Amino acid sequence: MPVPDYVVEIRFGSSDFVDVSQHVQSISLDRGISNQLEDYSAGSVSVTFVNNARVFDPLNTSSPLWYGAGGYTIVQPGGRVRVKANNIVRFTGFIQDWSFTFDDAGFDGKATLNALDEMYRVGNAVFTGGQAWQVESTSDRMKTVFNYNGFGAAEYADISVLQLKLFINGAKKPMLSLFDQTTKSMLNLSAYEIEMVDSVLLKEKPKKDYRRNYSYYADGLINVGKAGKWGFLDKSGKIQIPFQFEFATVFSNGKALVKRNTEWFYIDKAGKRVPETEVQKTYSDKELPPIR
């Protein structure tokens, strides 16, 4: 069986798709389920590129991936990726993260994107059906609901701030920075914790990882840790929500899930607790303990 001829294209904001296939080193696709008892989750793709020439450097304004008309790079989270095999589209999705690695000498550069398909959006969407003006079949009604709720529309409006994660061989943790393209300023977050794991002791079972979470800039804030407590900074590095939580997820639709002591609850961007009656549950809540 011949090896598929892959084509990988990426875009961000109003840019067109750009073919980056010549830089691809490896592709890993994962989607569907292996048996009928499994939960169906979003499909994912991971693509690693050779980056010795800094083509995927988000700060390289000479890169062909710098979108001059918009004044930004398309190498950033929130973009789109499309993978074709033998001219057949096998994957389209939203880029969740970029990571960059170099060896100690600064060579052997690699850039890796991780993306999820449309099922990620479906699982985290809040649907309002709109008005049904006519009798529709199930499939047609689903199309109506999807169109009514804006699927396919641009949804990542804040493209002025880039989140850069750099992996250095031998370092204990990656370096995370925020680059504000408007002010051309860089916020170095190396003084903060950027990864957290919550653990629980299940009845008659050993302690195990419960959930792992990472720092991510969204809704104008980024969740980071300091001395074991988590809070939120704005893009300038100013503390907007003090370090007081053992666990804090990224903001989404103006709300973030946090843990203080043994209690889980949601907060708004002012750090105030959100009444449970005002919380719209999402797909990811299935992995979390009940709010109490």
N, C-alpha and C positions, 0 to 999 in steps of 0.2 A: 504494500500500500504506500503510495507516494506521500512525502511530507507535505502538509498544507502550505500554500503560499500565503503568508499573513501580510496584511496591510493594517497599520496602526495609525489612527488620526486623532488629533486632540484640538480642542478649541476652548476659548473662554470669552464670556461677555458677548460682544457683537462681532468678534472675529470669525472668519471662516475656519473650517476644519483644515488643519495642516498635516500633511503626510510626514511622519517621523519614522517610517519603517526602516530606513537605512541605518538607524542608530540602535535598533532593538537587539538586545542580547538574549532575553528570554521572556516567555509569556506563560502565565499560569491562569487557566480559566476554571471556575468552579460554580456550578449551578444545578438546580433540580434536586431530587431526593433519590436515595438508593433503595428505599422501601416505603410502603404505603403508611407506615406508622410514624415516620419522621415528620416533624414540623417543616413546612416549606419556608425557606428563608431567601433573602435577596441573593441573586447571583453576584459573583465577584470576579474581578480580574486583577492580576498583578503583572506589571510590565517593567522590566529593568532595561535601561538604556546605557550605552557607552557614553560617557560624558567627559572624555579627556579634553575635548576642544571647547568645553564650557557652553555647549549649545543649550543645555538645560539649566544654566545658571540664571536664576530669576533676576539678578542684578545686571546681567550682561545686555546692555542696550543694543549691541551689535549683533546679537543672536537673531537668526531667522524666526525665532519664537517670540521676539519682542514685537508687540502689535503697535506699530507707530501711530496709526490713526487714533487709537484710544489712549496711548501713552502708558501702556502696562504690558507685563509679560503674560503669556497664556499658561505659563508653568506655575500654577497655583491651585490650591484646593477650591472646589466648587466648579471647576471646569468640566467639560464633557470629553469622553473618550469613545472612539468607535473602532472595533476590531473586525476585520473581514478575513475570511479564509477562502481562497479560490473564488474571489469576487462575491461571496455570500456573506452578508452581515451576520456575525456570530454574537456580537455583544455591543450594546450601547449603554452608557451609564454615566454616573456622576463621580468625579474624582474626589476622594475623601482626604487623601494625604499624599504629599511628596516627601521623599527622604533622599539624602545625598551622602555618599561615602567616598573617601579618598584614603590612600595608604599614607604612611608616615612621611613620605617624601612629597606628598601632594599629587601623585600620579594615580593611575588606575582608577579614574573617576567613574562613578556610576550614579545614575538617578533612577529612582523607582517610584512609580505611581501605583496607588491602590484605589480601586473604584468599585462601586456597587451599582446594580442595574435599577430599573424603574420600580422593582418591588420594594426597594428601600423607601421610595417616596410613598408608595401605596401604604406600607406598613406604618408610616409616621404621619399620614395625612388625616386631617379632620374634614370629613365629608358633609356637605349640605346638599341635598338632592336637587334643590330648585323646584320649579313648577313643571309638572308633567302635563303637557297640553294635549296629548293624545295617547292612546293605548300603544304600548311598545313591547316588543319581545324582550326577553331578559338580556340578550346580547346588545340590542339597540339601546336599552335603558342604561346599561353599564357605560356605553359610549357617551350617552348624554350626561351622566353624572361626572364622568372623567373630564369631558369638555367644560362642563359648568364649573368645575373646581380648578380649572386652569392648568391641567397637565400639558406639558410641552412649552409653557410660558417661561420666561426668564425668572429665576427665583433667587439668584445670588446677586443682590444689588450692590453690596459693599465690596467693590473691587479695588479700593484705594489702599487697603492694608494687606500685605503679604505675610504669611506665616512661614518662616524658613526653619527647617530642621536639618542640622548637619551632624553626621555621624563621623567621628574620628577614631581610627583604629587605636585600641589601647585605652580610650577614654571610658570612664565608668558610666557615663550617660550622654545622650546626644545634646548638642547645643541648640537651644530654641531662641529665635529672635522674631520680632515683628518689625517689618519695614513699611513705613508710611510713605506712599508714593507722592502724596500731596506736599508734605513738608520735607521729603527726602531724608527723614530721620530714622535711625535704627534703635530699637529697644532691645537690649540684651537681657534675656531672662535666665542666664546661667546661675543666678543666685537663688533661683526658686526650684521647687520640686515640680516635675511635669508629668509624673505618672503615679497613680494610686491604685491600691488593691484593697478591697473590703473583704473581710473574712468573717465567717460565722461558724459557730460550733453546733452542728446538727445533733439531734438527740441520738445518743448511742453510736455516733459516728465521729471520726477524727476531724480536726479543723481542716478546712479546705478553702481555696480561693472562691469567693462568691462573685465578685465582679471586678474587672480591671477597667480603668478609665484614664484618659489622657487630657492634657491641656489643649484647648482649642479656642481660637478667637471667633466669636459669633455674637451677633446683636450688640456689637460695640464693646464687649467685655471678654476677658480670657481668664479661665480658672487655673490658679497656680497654688502651690503649697509652700509653707515656710514653717520649719520646726514641727512638722507633723500636722499642722492645721492649714485648712484651705480657705481661700477667699478669691476675690476677683479684682483685676486691674483693668484700667482702660488702656487705649493704645499708646498713651504717653507714659504709662507706668504708674500713674496715680492710683492709690488704693480706693476703690469704689465700694467694696463690701469687705469688711475686716476679716482677718484670718481667724475663723471660729469653728469651722466644720471639719469633721473627720473624713468627709467625702463630699465632693461637689461636682456635678456633671456640667457639661457645657450648656449655655443658654439656648433655648429654642422657643420661638414664638413668645419671647418675653418672660419665660419661666425656666428655672433650673431646679433639679432635684438635689437635695442636700441631706447629710446625716450629721446630727449633733448629739453626742453621747450615744444613746441607742435608738434615737428617734429619727425617722425619715419624714421629710415634708418638702413642699415646694416653696420657693421664694421668687419675688419679682426682682426687677433690676435695681430697685432701691434697697434690696436686702430684707424686705418685709415678707412675713409669712403669708402665703396665699391660702385662703380657705379651701378645704378639700372640695366643697361644692362648686368651686370655680375652676377646678382642674379638669382638663380634658385628657383622659388616659391615652397613652400611646402604645405602640407595639412593644417598645423596649420595656415598658413597665412590667411585662410578664416575667422579666428576669429579676425583678426587685421585690422586696418584702412589702406587704400591705402597708399603706400609710396609716399611722395610728398616733 
